Amino acid sequence: MTLLIFKPFTAPGKRRRRLLGATALAGAVIVAAGFGASLLTGISYAGTAGPAGLTTATTGGRPFRSSLPDEGRAPAFDGAADWLNSRPLSLESLRGKVVLVNFWTYSCINSIRAIPYTRAWAEKYAADGLVVLGVHAPEFSFEKNTDNVKKALADFDIRYPVAIDNDYRVWNAFDNNSWPAFYLIDAQGHVRYHHFGEGDYRRTERAIQDLLHEAGSSPAADTVVNPAARGTEVAADIDEIRSDETYLGYRQATDFASPQGLRSDATQTYTLPMLRLNQWGLSGTWLAGAEAITSGPAGGSIAYRFSARDLHLVLGPGIGAGPVHFQVTLDGKAPGKNHGTDTDAEGFGTITDTRLYQLVRQAGPVGAHTFEIRFTDPGAKAFAFTFG
């Protein structure tokens, strides 16, 4: 049963992550959510043969033509503010190539978990004429910093071209609405397939193979990639997730339980209450901004009652702050074998740059726990919790 996870986009400041059900039910869910029939192409497209529902046989020696529908000429990439790993690319310069366009942003867990596949496809099919093109469209203001994106490319070992789309010009040209999103452009410059969200990687790869075949290449159609994922790139344990993305900045904050209430653009001393599932609270002095909360001179702590295998928190050092040290506990104890990739068994870790940090990965049966992170240095900025 395939589950699709994606982060929809409506407008800056109004974003939330949704879980869609099995692909057999996804059409009804999407139509009910108002996304329209066009999204259904990204989940199931016409075809009568092959493991991905593609018509892959030639008849009478005629040139192969994929059954993937023609969704119209692809938009241009002219709106990109900058390019990394490549000179600026255009539809004209990519003529004759099959292009996989991936919209992503580097602190989004949904985008991160798709990276092993984009890396593997870029490597496997380069000789067959595939170009993987990342379009980095930021969610938070710190993701507009090109140096931050460059570091993320190095951290994730992304070597294919990446367009910097800070003003959402490429995003809007594609009429896109989610992270991650995938669009396949054929050798003639037409969009032939799109898919929103994590999952359905086999179907997407079969579509890649189909368009490469149509372009005259001969990719190995009997295999699909099975990339080794690590750390935050590991697929979510969907069956065990009972907690959803939670923003901490006042513009989108929900389920805040400290009795003082979240005070916008002002410094406030907070106390931790007893937390119910999916509630969070603060202890110590914090400044609540629109996107993030910032700890005061004496540090402070954040607690969250969650239920999921993985807990992530987007963190960064405040302006002028050096590395920020912290310790994580689960139910008041060191996490031990349940620590994440950015903490040790005692729960210790350090914020060195602004990104997503994996703080918990439950090694055994998944259950509900009270997570707390205590900062021993001032100036910690916290943006959003995500789970996996």
N, C-alpha and C positions, 0 to 999 in steps of 0.2 A: 504494500500500500504506500503510495507516494504522497508525502505531505510537502506543501509549498510554503516557504517562509519568505516574506519580503516586507520591506518598510515602505509603505505608500507615501507619496508626497502630494500635498495639495497646495500649500504655500508656506513660505518660511514662517516657522513658529507654530505650524499646525500639522505635525507629523506623528504617526503612531504606527507600531508594528502590529501586524495581524497574522494569525495562523489560519490557513485555508485547509479544508479537509481533504480527504482522498480525492484523486483526480476524477474519479467517477462522480463525485459530488461537487467538484470545483466550479463547474459551469453554473450551476444553480446559485452557489454562494456568490460568485462574481456578479452575475446579473442582478441578484438581490442587493448587492452592495453598490450597484450603480456604475460599475466600471465599463459596461457596454460590451457588445458582442466582439469587438476587436480583440479584447484580451483573451478570448477563447482560443484564438490562433496560437497563442503562446503555450497552450496546454495540450491541445489536440488539433492536428491539422489533417486535411483530407489525404487519403491514401488507402490502398487496399492490400499492400503486401509488405513484407519485411518486419523486423522486430519493432520498428518505431512507427509503423503505419505508413511507410513510404513505398511508392511504386518505384522499384529500382531496376526493373528488367528493361532491356531494349527490345524492340520488335522489328523484324525484317531488316536488321542492319542499320536502321535509321539512327541518327545522333540521339543520345540520351537526353531526355527532358524530364526534370524532376516534377513530381506532382505538387510540390510546394506552391502555394498561391502567390501571385504577384501583388504586393501591397503598395506598389507605386515607386516612383523614383526616390532614392534615398536623399535625405537632406544633406546640405553641405556642412563642413566642419569649420567654416570661416569664423565662427564666433569664439573659438578657443583663444584664451588670453596668452597661452604659452604651450610649449610642447616639451616633453621629457622623453629621453631615450630615442629621439628621432627629430629630424627636421619637420617643419609643418607639412601635413599631408592633406590631400584634397581628393575628391571623388575621381578627378581626371587622372591624378598620379596613381591611383589604385585601380584604374581600369584594367580588366583582365584578371584581377585577384578576387578571391572570395574574402570578405571582411566580416569579422565578428566584432561588433561594437558592444562593449561592456560598460554600462554606467555604474559607478561605484563611488564610495568615499571611505577614507582609510580608517576611521574609527568606528565604522558601522560593522557590527558582528555579522550581519547577514551578508554584507559584501565580502568580509574576510573569509567566511567559510566557503565561498565560491572560488577563491583565488587558486587553490590547488588544481582545479579543472582548467581555468584559463591559462595557467602556466603550462600545464601538460598539453593542451591543444596547440598552443603556440609552438611548442617544441616538436610535437608529433607531425603536424601538418604544414610546417613552414615550407618544406621542399615540394609539397603538392600545390602550393599557391595560396595558402591561408595567411591572412594578416589579422592578428588579434590587436584591437585598438581599445585601450582603456580610456574612458572619459571620466575624469575625476570631478564630480560635482559636489561641493562641500555642503555639509549640514550645519556644522558649527563654524564660528568665525575663525578659529585657529586652523581649520582645515583649508583656509584660503592662503595660508603661508606656504609658498612654493618650497621653501627649505624643509618644512615639515613633511610635505609630500615626497620630496626627494629621499628623505630618510626612510619614509615608509616603503618606498620602492626597493631600497636596499634591504630593509628588514624582511620584506616578503619575497625577495629575489624576483622582482618583476622586471623583466628585460624588454618586453614589448613596448611599442609606443604608447604614451599616455598624454592626452590632451587635457590641459587645465581649463576647466569650465566654471570659473568663479562666478560669472554673471548668469549662469544657466542658459546661455544662448544656444548651445548645442542641444542641451536637455529640452528646451522649448521647441527647437526646430523638429525634434523627433516626437514632440508631444508626449514625452516620457512622464511617468508618475511613480517610479519606485527605485529603490536600491535593493539588491542589484537588478539590473535589467539587461537583456541580451537581444541584439538585433543582428540578423544575418543579411548581408548585402551580396548579391550575386556578381558575377564577372561583368555584367552589363550595367551595374550601378543601381539595381532595384532591390528594395527590401523584400525578402521572401519568407521570413520567419521572425517571430519575436517571442520572448518568454520572460515573464516577470517573476523574480524571486529565486530562492534557492531550490534545488531539487530538479528532477527531470533531466539530469545531465546526459543520460543515455540517449534520450530523444533529441536533445540539442546536438549531440555529437553525430547522430545519424543524419541530421539535417545538414551539418557541415560536410559530411561525406557525400551526401547527395549533390550539393551545389558544386563541390570540387569535381565530382564525376561529370556533372553537366558542363563544367568549364573545360573538360578534356583531360583532366588528371585521372589517376587511378589509385586513390587512397585505399588502404587496407580496410575493406568494409566488414570484415568478419571479426574485428576486435574494437573495443572501446577502452578508454583509459581507466585505470583504477589507481589514481594518484595517492601517494602516502601523505596524509595530513598530519600536522603536528600542532600542539598547543591550541591556540584559539581557532585554528583552521579546521579542527575536527568537527564533523557534523553534529548537530544538536541531537540530544536524546529527547525526541519529540514527545514520546509517551509519558515522560516524567516531568515535563514542564508545567508548573502550576503558577508561575510568576511571569509577568509581562514587563516589557521595557518601561522604566520609570525615570522621568526627567526630574532634576533637582532644582534647576533655575526656576524662578517664580513664574516665568512666562508659560510654562507647561507643567509645572509641578502638580502631582496628584498624590493622594493617600498619605499626606504628611500628618503625623500624629502628635508631635510635641505640643504641649498645652499652650505655648506662647503663640502659636501660629507663625507662618513664614512671613517675615516682615520685608517688604520689597525695598531694595536699594538702601538698606540701613543695617547697622550693626546691632545684633541682638544676642543676649545670652539665653541659651536653650537648655532644657532638661529632657532626658529620655523618659518616655512613658512605657508601660507594658504594651507590646506590639501584637496586633493580630496579623494573620497571614497577609502579606503584600502591603503592610504599612511600614513606614520608615520615620525616623526621628533623628534629632541632633542633640549633642551634649557639648557645652562650652560656647565660646563666642564665635559667631559666624556673620559674614556679610552675604546676603542673598542678592545675587544679580539676576538678570533676565535669563542668561544661559547657564550659569553655574553658581555654586556657593563657594565661598572662600573662607578658610579657617583663620582665626585670629592669632595674636602673638603667642598664646599658650597652647596652640594646637587645638584639639577638639576631636570629637568622634561622630561617626555616622553609624546608625544601626538599621537593619532591614530584616524583617521576618519573611523568608523566602522558601520556596520548594522547587528545586531544579538541580540537575547534575552540576552545572557550571554557573558561577556568578562572576560577572565582569563589571567593572566600573571604569568609565572614562574619566581619567585624572590628568592633572598637569600642575606644575609649579606656577605660582602666581608671578606677576611681573616683579622682577628684582629678587625673587626667592631662589635660593640655591636648591640642591637636591632635598627633597622632603622625605623623611623616614616615617615608617608606619608599622603597626602590628595589627594583624587580623586575628579575630577569635570566632569560634563557632560555639554557641551556647556557653560562652564564657571561658572556653578552653582553647588551647593551641590547636590548629587544624590537623596536625599530624599528617597522615597519608591523604587527607582530603585537601591539601594545599593546592593552589593553582600554579601556573607556570611563572607567575611574577611574585610568588611568596615561597618561603621555605617551610619546613615542617613546624617550626615555631611560630609561623605566621608573619615573619619579618619581611619587609620589602622596601624599595626606594622608588620615589617618583623622580625620574630624570628628564622626561620630556612629556609632551601632551599627546596621549594616545589611549587606546583601550587596554586595560590591565586585567588579566585573568587572575582572580584572587582565590577562587574555590573551584575545585573539581572533585566531587564526591567519588571516592574510589569503590565504595560498596553500594548497598541499597540506598536509593535516593529517598530522602525524607525532608520534612520541614525543620528548619533551624533558624536561630537568630544569629545573624552575621553582624559583627561590629568591626569597624576599622578605626583605630586610634592613631592620630598624627602626633608625632613627638616634635615636629618642627612647624613653624608658622607658614602660612601662605599656600596650603594645599587647595587646589581648585577641583571640584567634583561636578561632573556634568550629567551623567546618566548611568543607571544600572541596566544591564542586559543579561540574558540568561540563555543556557544551552543544554 
